[in-house]
Amino acid sequence: MSTLDVIVATIGRAHGLRGEVALTLRTDQPEERLQPGAVFTVEAAGQPRTLTVGTTRRQQDRWYVRFDEVADRTDAESLRGIDLQIGVDAQQEADEDPEAWYPSQLKGLNVQHIDGRELGTVVGIEHYPAQDLLIVRTTDRRRVQLPLVEELVPEVDLEAGVVIADPPGGMFEALPEDEQGPEPETSASARTER
């Protein structure tokens, strides 16, 4: 059985004094993946640590969780930025939705322009509130951030190992190192000797 590590959420700031934390969700199934009793093993301050979901709640479309092992705000703050991951059965997930993919499956895929040109290789994904960004190492070793939106990334083909991209002009082109931009114009009075 092949398993994938899937990030369910990223722990945000502490909320209140009793160890509750805000979450940035990375799953479309939070009710299922963050049920009370769900256990996550994380790396905190260089040490493995177990976090068991005690309670969850939603407030204004934001998720909050209390872990059984976290008793106060100081401990909650120490968890900020940690990803909560689970292992899922890759084949079962593919059978349920053949068009779906997980960020961990994208790393290492070739990125091709819709016209067939090789653009680079996916080396990671960065998550932002507005959208996720594919981090692409170009063929000339530059790092390009490609917004992971359907208009710019119309197809992800896991079987073929390729991401098809339609980036805006200039995104993947190298700029000459000596390009300084246009010379600033001097005013007519500065050019005219008196």
C-alpha positions as CSV (number, residue, x, y, z in Angstrom):
1,M,0.0,0.0,0.0
2,S,1.4,3.4,-1.0
3,T,0.7,6.2,1.4
4,L,0.9,10.0,0.9
5,D,1.7,12.5,3.6
6,V,-1.1,15.1,3.4
7,I,-1.0,18.4,5.2
8,V,-4.4,18.8,6.9
9,A,-3.7,22.3,8.4
10,T,-1.0,24.6,9.6
11,I,-1.1,25.8,13.2
12,G,-1.5,29.5,13.6
13,R,-1.5,31.9,16.5
14,A,-2.6,31.1,20.0
15,H,-6.2,32.1,20.8
16,G,-7.0,32.8,24.5
17,L,-5.1,31.6,27.5
18,R,-6.0,27.9,27.6
19,G,-4.0,26.5,24.7
20,E,-6.4,26.9,21.8
21,V,-4.9,27.7,18.4
22,A,-6.2,29.0,15.1
23,L,-5.7,26.7,12.1
24,T,-5.1,27.5,8.4
25,L,-6.8,24.6,6.7
26,R,-5.2,22.7,3.8
27,T,-8.0,20.1,3.4
28,D,-11.5,20.2,2.0
29,Q,-12.5,17.6,4.6
30,P,-11.8,19.3,8.0
31,E,-14.8,17.7,9.8
32,E,-13.4,14.3,8.9
33,R,-9.7,14.9,9.4
34,L,-9.9,17.0,12.6
35,Q,-12.3,14.9,14.6
36,P,-11.8,14.9,18.4
37,G,-9.4,12.0,19.0
38,A,-7.4,12.5,15.8
39,V,-3.7,12.1,16.6
40,F,-0.9,14.0,14.8
41,T,2.8,13.4,15.4
42,V,4.8,16.6,14.8
43,E,8.3,18.0,15.2
44,A,8.3,20.8,17.8
45,A,11.6,22.4,18.9
46,G,13.5,19.6,17.3
47,Q,11.6,16.9,19.3
48,P,8.8,14.6,18.1
49,R,5.5,15.4,19.8
50,T,2.1,13.9,19.8
51,L,-1.0,16.2,19.5
52,T,-4.4,14.8,20.1
53,V,-7.4,16.9,18.9
54,G,-9.5,17.6,22.0
55,T,-12.1,20.0,20.6
56,T,-12.6,22.0,17.5
57,R,-14.9,25.0,16.8
58,R,-15.5,27.4,14.0
59,Q,-15.9,31.1,14.3
60,Q,-16.4,33.4,11.3
61,D,-15.1,30.8,8.9
62,R,-12.0,30.2,11.0
63,W,-11.1,26.9,12.6
64,Y,-9.8,26.6,16.2
65,V,-8.6,23.5,18.0
66,R,-7.5,22.5,21.5
67,F,-5.1,19.7,21.8
68,D,-5.2,17.5,24.9
69,E,-1.5,17.9,25.4
70,V,-1.5,21.7,25.3
71,A,-2.5,23.5,28.5
72,D,-1.6,27.1,28.1
73,R,-0.9,30.0,25.7
74,T,2.9,29.7,25.9
75,D,2.8,26.1,24.8
76,A,0.3,26.9,22.1
77,E,2.5,29.7,20.7
78,S,5.4,27.3,20.5
79,L,3.4,25.3,17.9
80,R,2.9,28.2,15.5
81,G,3.8,27.3,11.9
82,I,3.7,23.5,12.4
83,D,2.0,21.4,9.8
84,L,-0.5,18.8,10.9
85,Q,0.0,15.8,8.5
86,I,-1.7,12.4,8.0
87,G,-0.9,9.5,5.8
88,V,-3.6,8.6,3.2
89,D,-3.9,5.5,1.0
90,A,-2.8,6.9,-2.4
91,Q,-4.7,4.3,-4.4
92,Q,-7.9,4.7,-2.5
93,E,-7.8,8.5,-2.9
94,A,-7.1,8.1,-6.7
95,D,-10.0,5.7,-7.0
96,E,-12.4,8.1,-5.3
97,D,-11.3,11.1,-7.4
98,P,-9.0,10.5,-10.3
99,E,-8.7,14.2,-11.1
100,A,-7.5,15.1,-7.5
101,W,-3.9,15.4,-6.4
102,Y,-2.0,16.3,-3.3
103,P,0.8,18.9,-3.1
104,S,3.3,16.2,-2.1
105,Q,2.6,14.4,-5.4
106,L,3.6,17.5,-7.4
107,K,7.2,17.7,-6.2
108,G,9.5,16.5,-8.9
109,L,7.0,16.8,-11.8
110,N,8.2,18.4,-15.0
111,V,6.6,21.7,-15.9
112,Q,5.8,22.2,-19.6
113,H,4.4,25.2,-21.4
114,I,1.1,24.5,-23.3
115,D,3.1,24.7,-26.5
116,G,5.4,21.8,-25.3
117,R,8.5,23.8,-24.2
118,E,10.2,22.5,-21.0
119,L,9.9,25.2,-18.3
120,G,11.4,23.4,-15.3
121,T,10.7,21.1,-12.4
122,V,8.4,21.5,-9.4
123,V,10.5,21.8,-6.3
124,G,7.8,22.7,-3.8
125,I,4.6,24.5,-3.0
126,E,4.1,27.6,-0.8
127,H,0.7,28.2,0.7
128,Y,-0.7,31.7,0.9
129,P,-4.2,32.9,1.8
130,A,-5.1,34.0,-1.7
131,Q,-3.7,31.0,-3.6
132,D,-0.9,28.4,-3.5
133,L,2.3,28.9,-5.5
134,L,4.2,26.2,-7.3
135,I,7.9,26.7,-6.9
136,V,9.5,25.8,-10.2
137,R,13.3,25.4,-10.7
138,T,13.8,26.5,-14.3
139,T,16.0,24.8,-16.8
140,D,18.6,27.5,-16.2
141,R,18.4,27.0,-12.4
142,R,16.3,30.1,-11.5
143,R,13.4,29.8,-9.0
144,V,10.0,30.9,-10.3
145,Q,6.8,31.1,-8.3
146,L,3.8,30.1,-10.5
147,P,0.3,30.7,-9.0
148,L,-1.5,27.4,-8.8
149,V,-4.7,28.6,-10.4
150,E,-6.6,26.9,-13.3
151,E,-5.9,29.8,-15.8
152,L,-2.1,29.4,-15.4
153,V,-2.0,25.7,-14.6
154,P,-4.7,24.1,-16.7
155,E,-3.6,20.5,-16.2
156,V,-1.8,18.3,-13.7
157,D,-1.1,14.8,-15.1
158,L,0.3,12.6,-12.4
159,E,0.5,9.5,-14.6
160,A,2.6,11.3,-17.2
161,G,4.5,13.2,-14.5
162,V,3.9,16.6,-15.9
163,V,2.3,19.9,-15.0
164,I,1.0,21.9,-18.0
165,A,1.4,25.6,-17.6
166,D,0.2,28.7,-19.4
167,P,2.2,31.4,-17.7
168,P,2.0,35.1,-18.6
169,G,4.7,36.4,-20.9
170,G,8.0,37.0,-19.3
171,M,7.4,34.9,-16.2
172,F,9.9,32.2,-17.2
173,E,12.3,34.3,-19.3
174,A,15.6,35.3,-17.8
175,L,16.4,39.0,-17.6
176,P,19.8,40.0,-18.8
177,E,22.0,40.8,-15.7
178,D,23.2,44.1,-17.1
179,E,19.7,45.4,-17.9
180,Q,19.4,48.6,-15.9
181,G,16.2,49.9,-17.5
182,P,16.0,53.0,-19.6
183,E,18.3,55.9,-19.0
184,P,16.5,58.7,-17.0
185,E,15.8,61.6,-19.3
186,T,17.3,64.9,-18.4
187,S,15.2,68.0,-18.6
188,A,15.7,70.4,-21.6
189,S,17.1,73.1,-19.4
190,A,19.7,70.7,-18.0
191,R,20.8,69.8,-21.6
192,T,21.0,73.3,-22.8
193,E,24.1,75.3,-22.0
194,R,23.5,78.9,-21.1
